[in-house]
Amino acid sequence: MYTTGTDGVTIYKISDCSVGSASVDFDIEGLAQVAWSGQGKKIKEVTQLKTSSGGATSPAVAGEEHTVKGLINEGISSTSNYIRQKLTSLAIAFDLSDSTGAGEASDGEDQLLADKTYNVVLTGGNITIENNLTYLTPETLGSVNQPLGHVMGTRSVSGNFTCYLNSAADGSMDLLEDLHEADDMITNSFDMTFSIGGASAPKVAVAVPNCHLELPTHSIDDVIGVDVNFHALPADLSSATASASANEVTITYTS
């Protein structure tokens, strides 16, 4: 139970909220984090907030806010459920059938002429899910403008990942070479799975089954790194089923 004016607490309620985006960041020197952003219709101060389930307090308290099922607050005081980025790996599978254009043979090697799998250990990255919300707010004389509602735009899933440049078989150097030298490839398609936190719990797996990768860039520091941007797409835009036309990303958390 929280009460405004007690122990320095002030409670605000934002009504009719919508989540606009979620951005997952992971870095070799830190913990995996999610940054949420969104919008609401109206903000106001309330007297009391009941966190447990079961409905309103009896006898009733004027200005109290409550929910029937209670607030979601699992694990907020735990220090053992953080996800460490140092064990993160990325499995990348090139799919020739979903790509447009053709690879080519150069330097005695085939560049994206057949399906191929890469395995990369990451030093950092970002995955952003954006709903592209637009609020409808009419202009009214003599009063504060308030939105009537919102509409969803086209959802986009994009991001980037960084890794050290190495010469391991089907590693980051092979990925860099294949993407740069397959210059007849118009649209590439990769199935990627980020294993953030490694194989042991707590961990999160982010699967993006149909991605377009941009050309990688170098970062020249103490160790040469590679930075790759990607854009996720549905498996089948022409499908009438949600499982095939709105499956840009699947997130599985294991505690």
C-alpha positions as CSV (number, residue, x, y, z in Angstrom):
1,M,0.0,0.0,0.0
2,Y,1.3,3.4,-1.0
3,T,-0.2,6.7,0.3
4,T,0.5,10.2,-1.1
5,G,2.2,12.4,1.5
6,T,3.6,9.5,3.5
7,D,7.3,8.9,3.7
8,G,7.9,11.2,0.8
9,V,5.6,9.3,-1.6
10,T,3.6,11.0,-4.3
11,I,1.4,8.8,-6.6
12,Y,0.4,9.7,-10.1
13,K,-1.9,7.8,-12.4
14,I,-1.5,8.0,-16.2
15,S,-4.7,6.8,-17.8
16,D,-5.2,5.1,-21.2
17,C,-1.5,4.3,-21.7
18,S,-0.1,2.7,-24.8
19,V,3.4,1.2,-25.2
20,G,5.2,2.8,-28.1
21,S,8.5,1.0,-28.2
22,A,10.7,-1.4,-26.3
23,S,14.5,-1.3,-26.8
24,V,16.7,-4.2,-25.6
25,D,20.3,-3.2,-25.0
26,F,23.1,-5.6,-24.1
27,D,26.8,-4.7,-23.8
28,I,29.9,-6.7,-22.8
29,E,30.5,-4.4,-19.8
30,G,27.0,-4.3,-18.4
31,L,23.7,-6.1,-17.9
32,A,21.0,-6.6,-20.5
33,Q,18.3,-3.9,-20.1
34,V,15.0,-2.9,-21.7
35,A,14.0,0.7,-22.2
36,W,10.3,1.3,-22.6
37,S,8.6,4.3,-24.0
38,G,4.9,5.2,-24.5
39,Q,2.2,7.7,-24.2
40,G,-0.9,8.3,-22.0
41,K,-4.1,10.4,-22.3
42,K,-4.0,12.1,-18.9
43,I,-1.9,12.3,-15.7
44,K,-3.3,13.0,-12.2
45,E,-2.3,12.7,-8.6
46,V,-4.2,10.1,-6.5
47,T,-4.5,9.6,-2.8
48,Q,-3.6,6.0,-2.4
49,L,-2.5,2.9,-4.4
50,K,-3.3,-0.6,-3.3
51,T,-0.8,-3.1,-4.7
52,S,-2.4,-6.4,-3.6
53,S,-5.3,-8.2,-5.3
54,G,-8.9,-8.3,-4.2
55,G,-10.4,-5.0,-5.2
56,A,-10.8,-1.8,-3.3
57,T,-10.0,-1.2,0.4
58,S,-13.0,-1.6,2.8
59,P,-14.2,0.8,4.0
60,A,-13.6,2.7,0.8
61,V,-10.9,5.4,0.6
62,A,-11.6,8.4,-1.5
63,G,-9.1,8.7,-4.4
64,E,-7.7,5.2,-4.1
65,E,-6.6,3.3,-7.2
66,H,-6.6,-0.5,-7.3
67,T,-6.8,-3.5,-9.6
68,V,-8.6,-6.8,-9.1
69,K,-5.5,-8.9,-9.8
70,G,-3.0,-6.6,-8.1
71,L,0.1,-5.1,-9.6
72,I,2.8,-7.0,-11.5
73,N,5.9,-6.7,-9.4
74,E,7.6,-10.1,-9.5
75,G,11.3,-10.2,-8.8
76,I,11.8,-6.4,-8.3
77,S,13.9,-6.9,-5.1
78,S,15.9,-9.8,-6.4
79,T,19.6,-9.4,-7.4
80,S,20.1,-12.9,-8.9
81,N,17.9,-12.5,-12.0
82,Y,20.0,-10.1,-14.0
83,I,21.1,-11.2,-17.4
84,R,24.8,-10.9,-18.0
85,Q,25.8,-10.1,-21.6
86,K,29.3,-11.6,-21.5
87,L,27.9,-15.0,-22.6
88,T,25.7,-13.8,-25.5
89,S,26.0,-15.6,-28.8
90,L,24.3,-15.2,-32.2
91,A,23.3,-18.0,-34.6
92,I,22.8,-16.7,-38.2
93,A,21.4,-18.9,-41.0
94,F,21.3,-17.5,-44.5
95,D,18.2,-18.6,-46.5
96,L,18.8,-18.5,-50.3
97,S,15.1,-19.3,-51.1
98,D,13.9,-16.1,-49.4
99,S,16.6,-13.8,-50.9
100,T,16.4,-11.8,-54.1
101,G,19.2,-11.7,-56.6
102,A,22.2,-14.0,-56.7
103,G,25.5,-14.4,-54.9
104,E,28.7,-14.9,-56.8
105,A,32.0,-16.7,-56.7
106,S,35.1,-14.7,-56.0
107,D,38.5,-15.4,-54.6
108,G,37.9,-19.0,-55.2
109,E,34.9,-19.0,-52.8
110,D,31.1,-19.0,-53.2
111,Q,29.5,-15.9,-51.7
112,L,25.9,-16.6,-50.6
113,L,25.2,-19.1,-53.4
114,A,23.7,-21.6,-51.0
115,D,22.2,-21.8,-47.5
116,K,24.9,-21.2,-44.8
117,T,25.1,-20.9,-41.1
118,Y,27.3,-18.6,-39.1
119,N,28.1,-18.5,-35.3
120,V,29.2,-15.2,-33.8
121,V,30.0,-14.2,-30.2
122,L,28.7,-10.7,-29.5
123,T,30.2,-7.8,-27.7
124,G,27.0,-5.8,-27.7
125,G,23.9,-4.9,-29.6
126,N,20.4,-3.5,-29.6
127,I,16.9,-4.8,-30.6
128,T,14.2,-2.2,-31.0
129,I,10.5,-3.0,-31.4
130,E,8.6,0.2,-32.5
131,N,4.7,0.3,-32.7
132,N,4.7,3.8,-34.4
133,L,1.7,5.1,-32.4
134,T,0.0,8.3,-33.4
135,Y,-2.4,10.1,-31.0
136,L,-5.4,11.9,-32.3
137,T,-5.7,15.2,-30.5
138,P,-8.3,17.8,-31.7
139,E,-7.6,21.5,-30.9
140,T,-10.3,23.0,-28.6
141,L,-10.6,26.7,-27.7
142,G,-10.6,27.5,-24.0
143,S,-9.4,24.2,-22.7
144,V,-6.4,22.0,-22.6
145,N,-6.2,19.7,-25.6
146,Q,-6.6,16.0,-24.8
147,P,-6.2,13.1,-27.2
148,L,-9.3,11.2,-28.3
149,G,-7.4,8.0,-28.9
150,H,-4.5,6.6,-30.9
151,V,-3.9,4.5,-34.0
152,M,-1.2,1.9,-34.6
153,G,1.2,2.4,-37.4
154,T,3.4,-0.2,-39.1
155,R,5.3,-2.1,-36.5
156,S,9.0,-2.3,-37.1
157,V,11.7,-4.5,-35.6
158,S,15.3,-3.4,-36.1
159,G,18.6,-3.2,-34.4
160,N,22.3,-3.9,-34.6
161,F,25.0,-6.2,-33.2
162,T,28.7,-5.8,-32.7
163,C,31.4,-8.5,-32.5
164,Y,35.1,-8.9,-32.8
165,L,36.5,-9.6,-36.2
166,N,37.9,-13.1,-36.2
167,S,39.0,-15.8,-38.7
168,A,37.1,-18.7,-37.3
169,A,35.3,-20.8,-39.8
170,D,31.8,-19.4,-40.5
171,G,32.6,-16.6,-38.1
172,S,32.4,-12.8,-38.3
173,M,35.1,-12.5,-41.0
174,D,33.2,-14.9,-43.3
175,L,30.0,-13.0,-42.7
176,L,31.7,-9.7,-43.5
177,E,33.2,-11.1,-46.7
178,D,30.1,-12.8,-47.9
179,L,27.9,-9.7,-47.5
180,H,30.4,-7.3,-49.1
181,E,31.4,-9.5,-52.1
182,A,27.9,-10.8,-53.0
183,D,27.2,-7.5,-54.8
184,D,24.5,-9.0,-57.1
185,M,22.4,-9.9,-54.0
186,I,19.5,-7.3,-53.8
187,T,17.6,-8.6,-50.8
188,N,19.2,-11.0,-48.4
189,S,17.3,-13.1,-45.8
190,F,18.8,-14.4,-42.6
191,D,17.3,-16.3,-39.7
192,M,18.9,-15.0,-36.5
193,T,18.6,-16.1,-32.9
194,F,20.2,-14.0,-30.1
195,S,21.0,-16.0,-27.0
196,I,21.4,-13.3,-24.5
197,G,22.9,-14.6,-21.3
198,G,24.2,-17.9,-22.8
199,A,22.8,-21.4,-22.1
200,S,22.1,-21.1,-18.4
201,A,19.2,-19.3,-16.7
202,P,18.5,-16.5,-16.4
203,K,18.6,-15.9,-20.1
204,V,16.5,-14.6,-23.0
205,A,16.3,-15.9,-26.5
206,V,15.3,-13.4,-29.2
207,A,14.4,-15.1,-32.6
208,V,14.0,-13.0,-35.7
209,P,13.4,-15.5,-38.5
210,N,13.5,-13.2,-41.5
211,C,16.1,-10.4,-41.4
212,H,17.7,-8.2,-43.9
213,L,21.3,-7.4,-43.0
214,E,23.0,-4.2,-44.1
215,L,26.6,-4.1,-45.1
216,P,28.8,-4.4,-42.0
217,T,31.1,-1.6,-41.0
218,H,34.4,-1.7,-39.1
219,S,35.4,-0.1,-35.8
220,I,39.2,0.3,-35.4
221,D,40.1,0.2,-31.7
222,D,42.5,-2.0,-29.7
223,V,40.7,-4.9,-31.4
224,I,39.0,-4.6,-34.8
225,G,35.3,-4.9,-34.5
226,V,32.3,-5.4,-36.8
227,D,29.0,-3.6,-36.6
228,V,26.0,-4.9,-38.5
229,N,22.5,-3.3,-38.7
230,F,19.4,-5.5,-39.4
231,H,15.8,-5.1,-40.2
232,A,13.3,-7.8,-39.3
233,L,10.4,-8.8,-41.7
234,P,7.4,-11.1,-41.3
235,A,7.8,-14.7,-42.6
236,D,5.0,-14.2,-45.2
237,L,3.4,-10.8,-45.8
238,S,0.7,-12.4,-48.1
239,S,-0.5,-14.9,-45.4
240,A,-3.9,-14.3,-43.8
241,T,-2.8,-16.0,-40.6
242,A,-1.2,-13.9,-37.8
243,S,1.4,-16.6,-37.1
244,A,3.0,-16.0,-40.6
245,S,2.3,-12.3,-41.3
246,A,3.1,-10.8,-37.9
247,N,5.9,-12.9,-36.5
248,E,8.9,-10.5,-36.9
249,V,10.2,-11.4,-33.5
250,T,9.7,-14.1,-30.8
251,I,11.1,-13.5,-27.3
252,T,11.5,-16.4,-24.8
253,Y,12.7,-15.6,-21.2
254,T,13.9,-18.4,-18.9
255,S,14.4,-17.7,-15.2
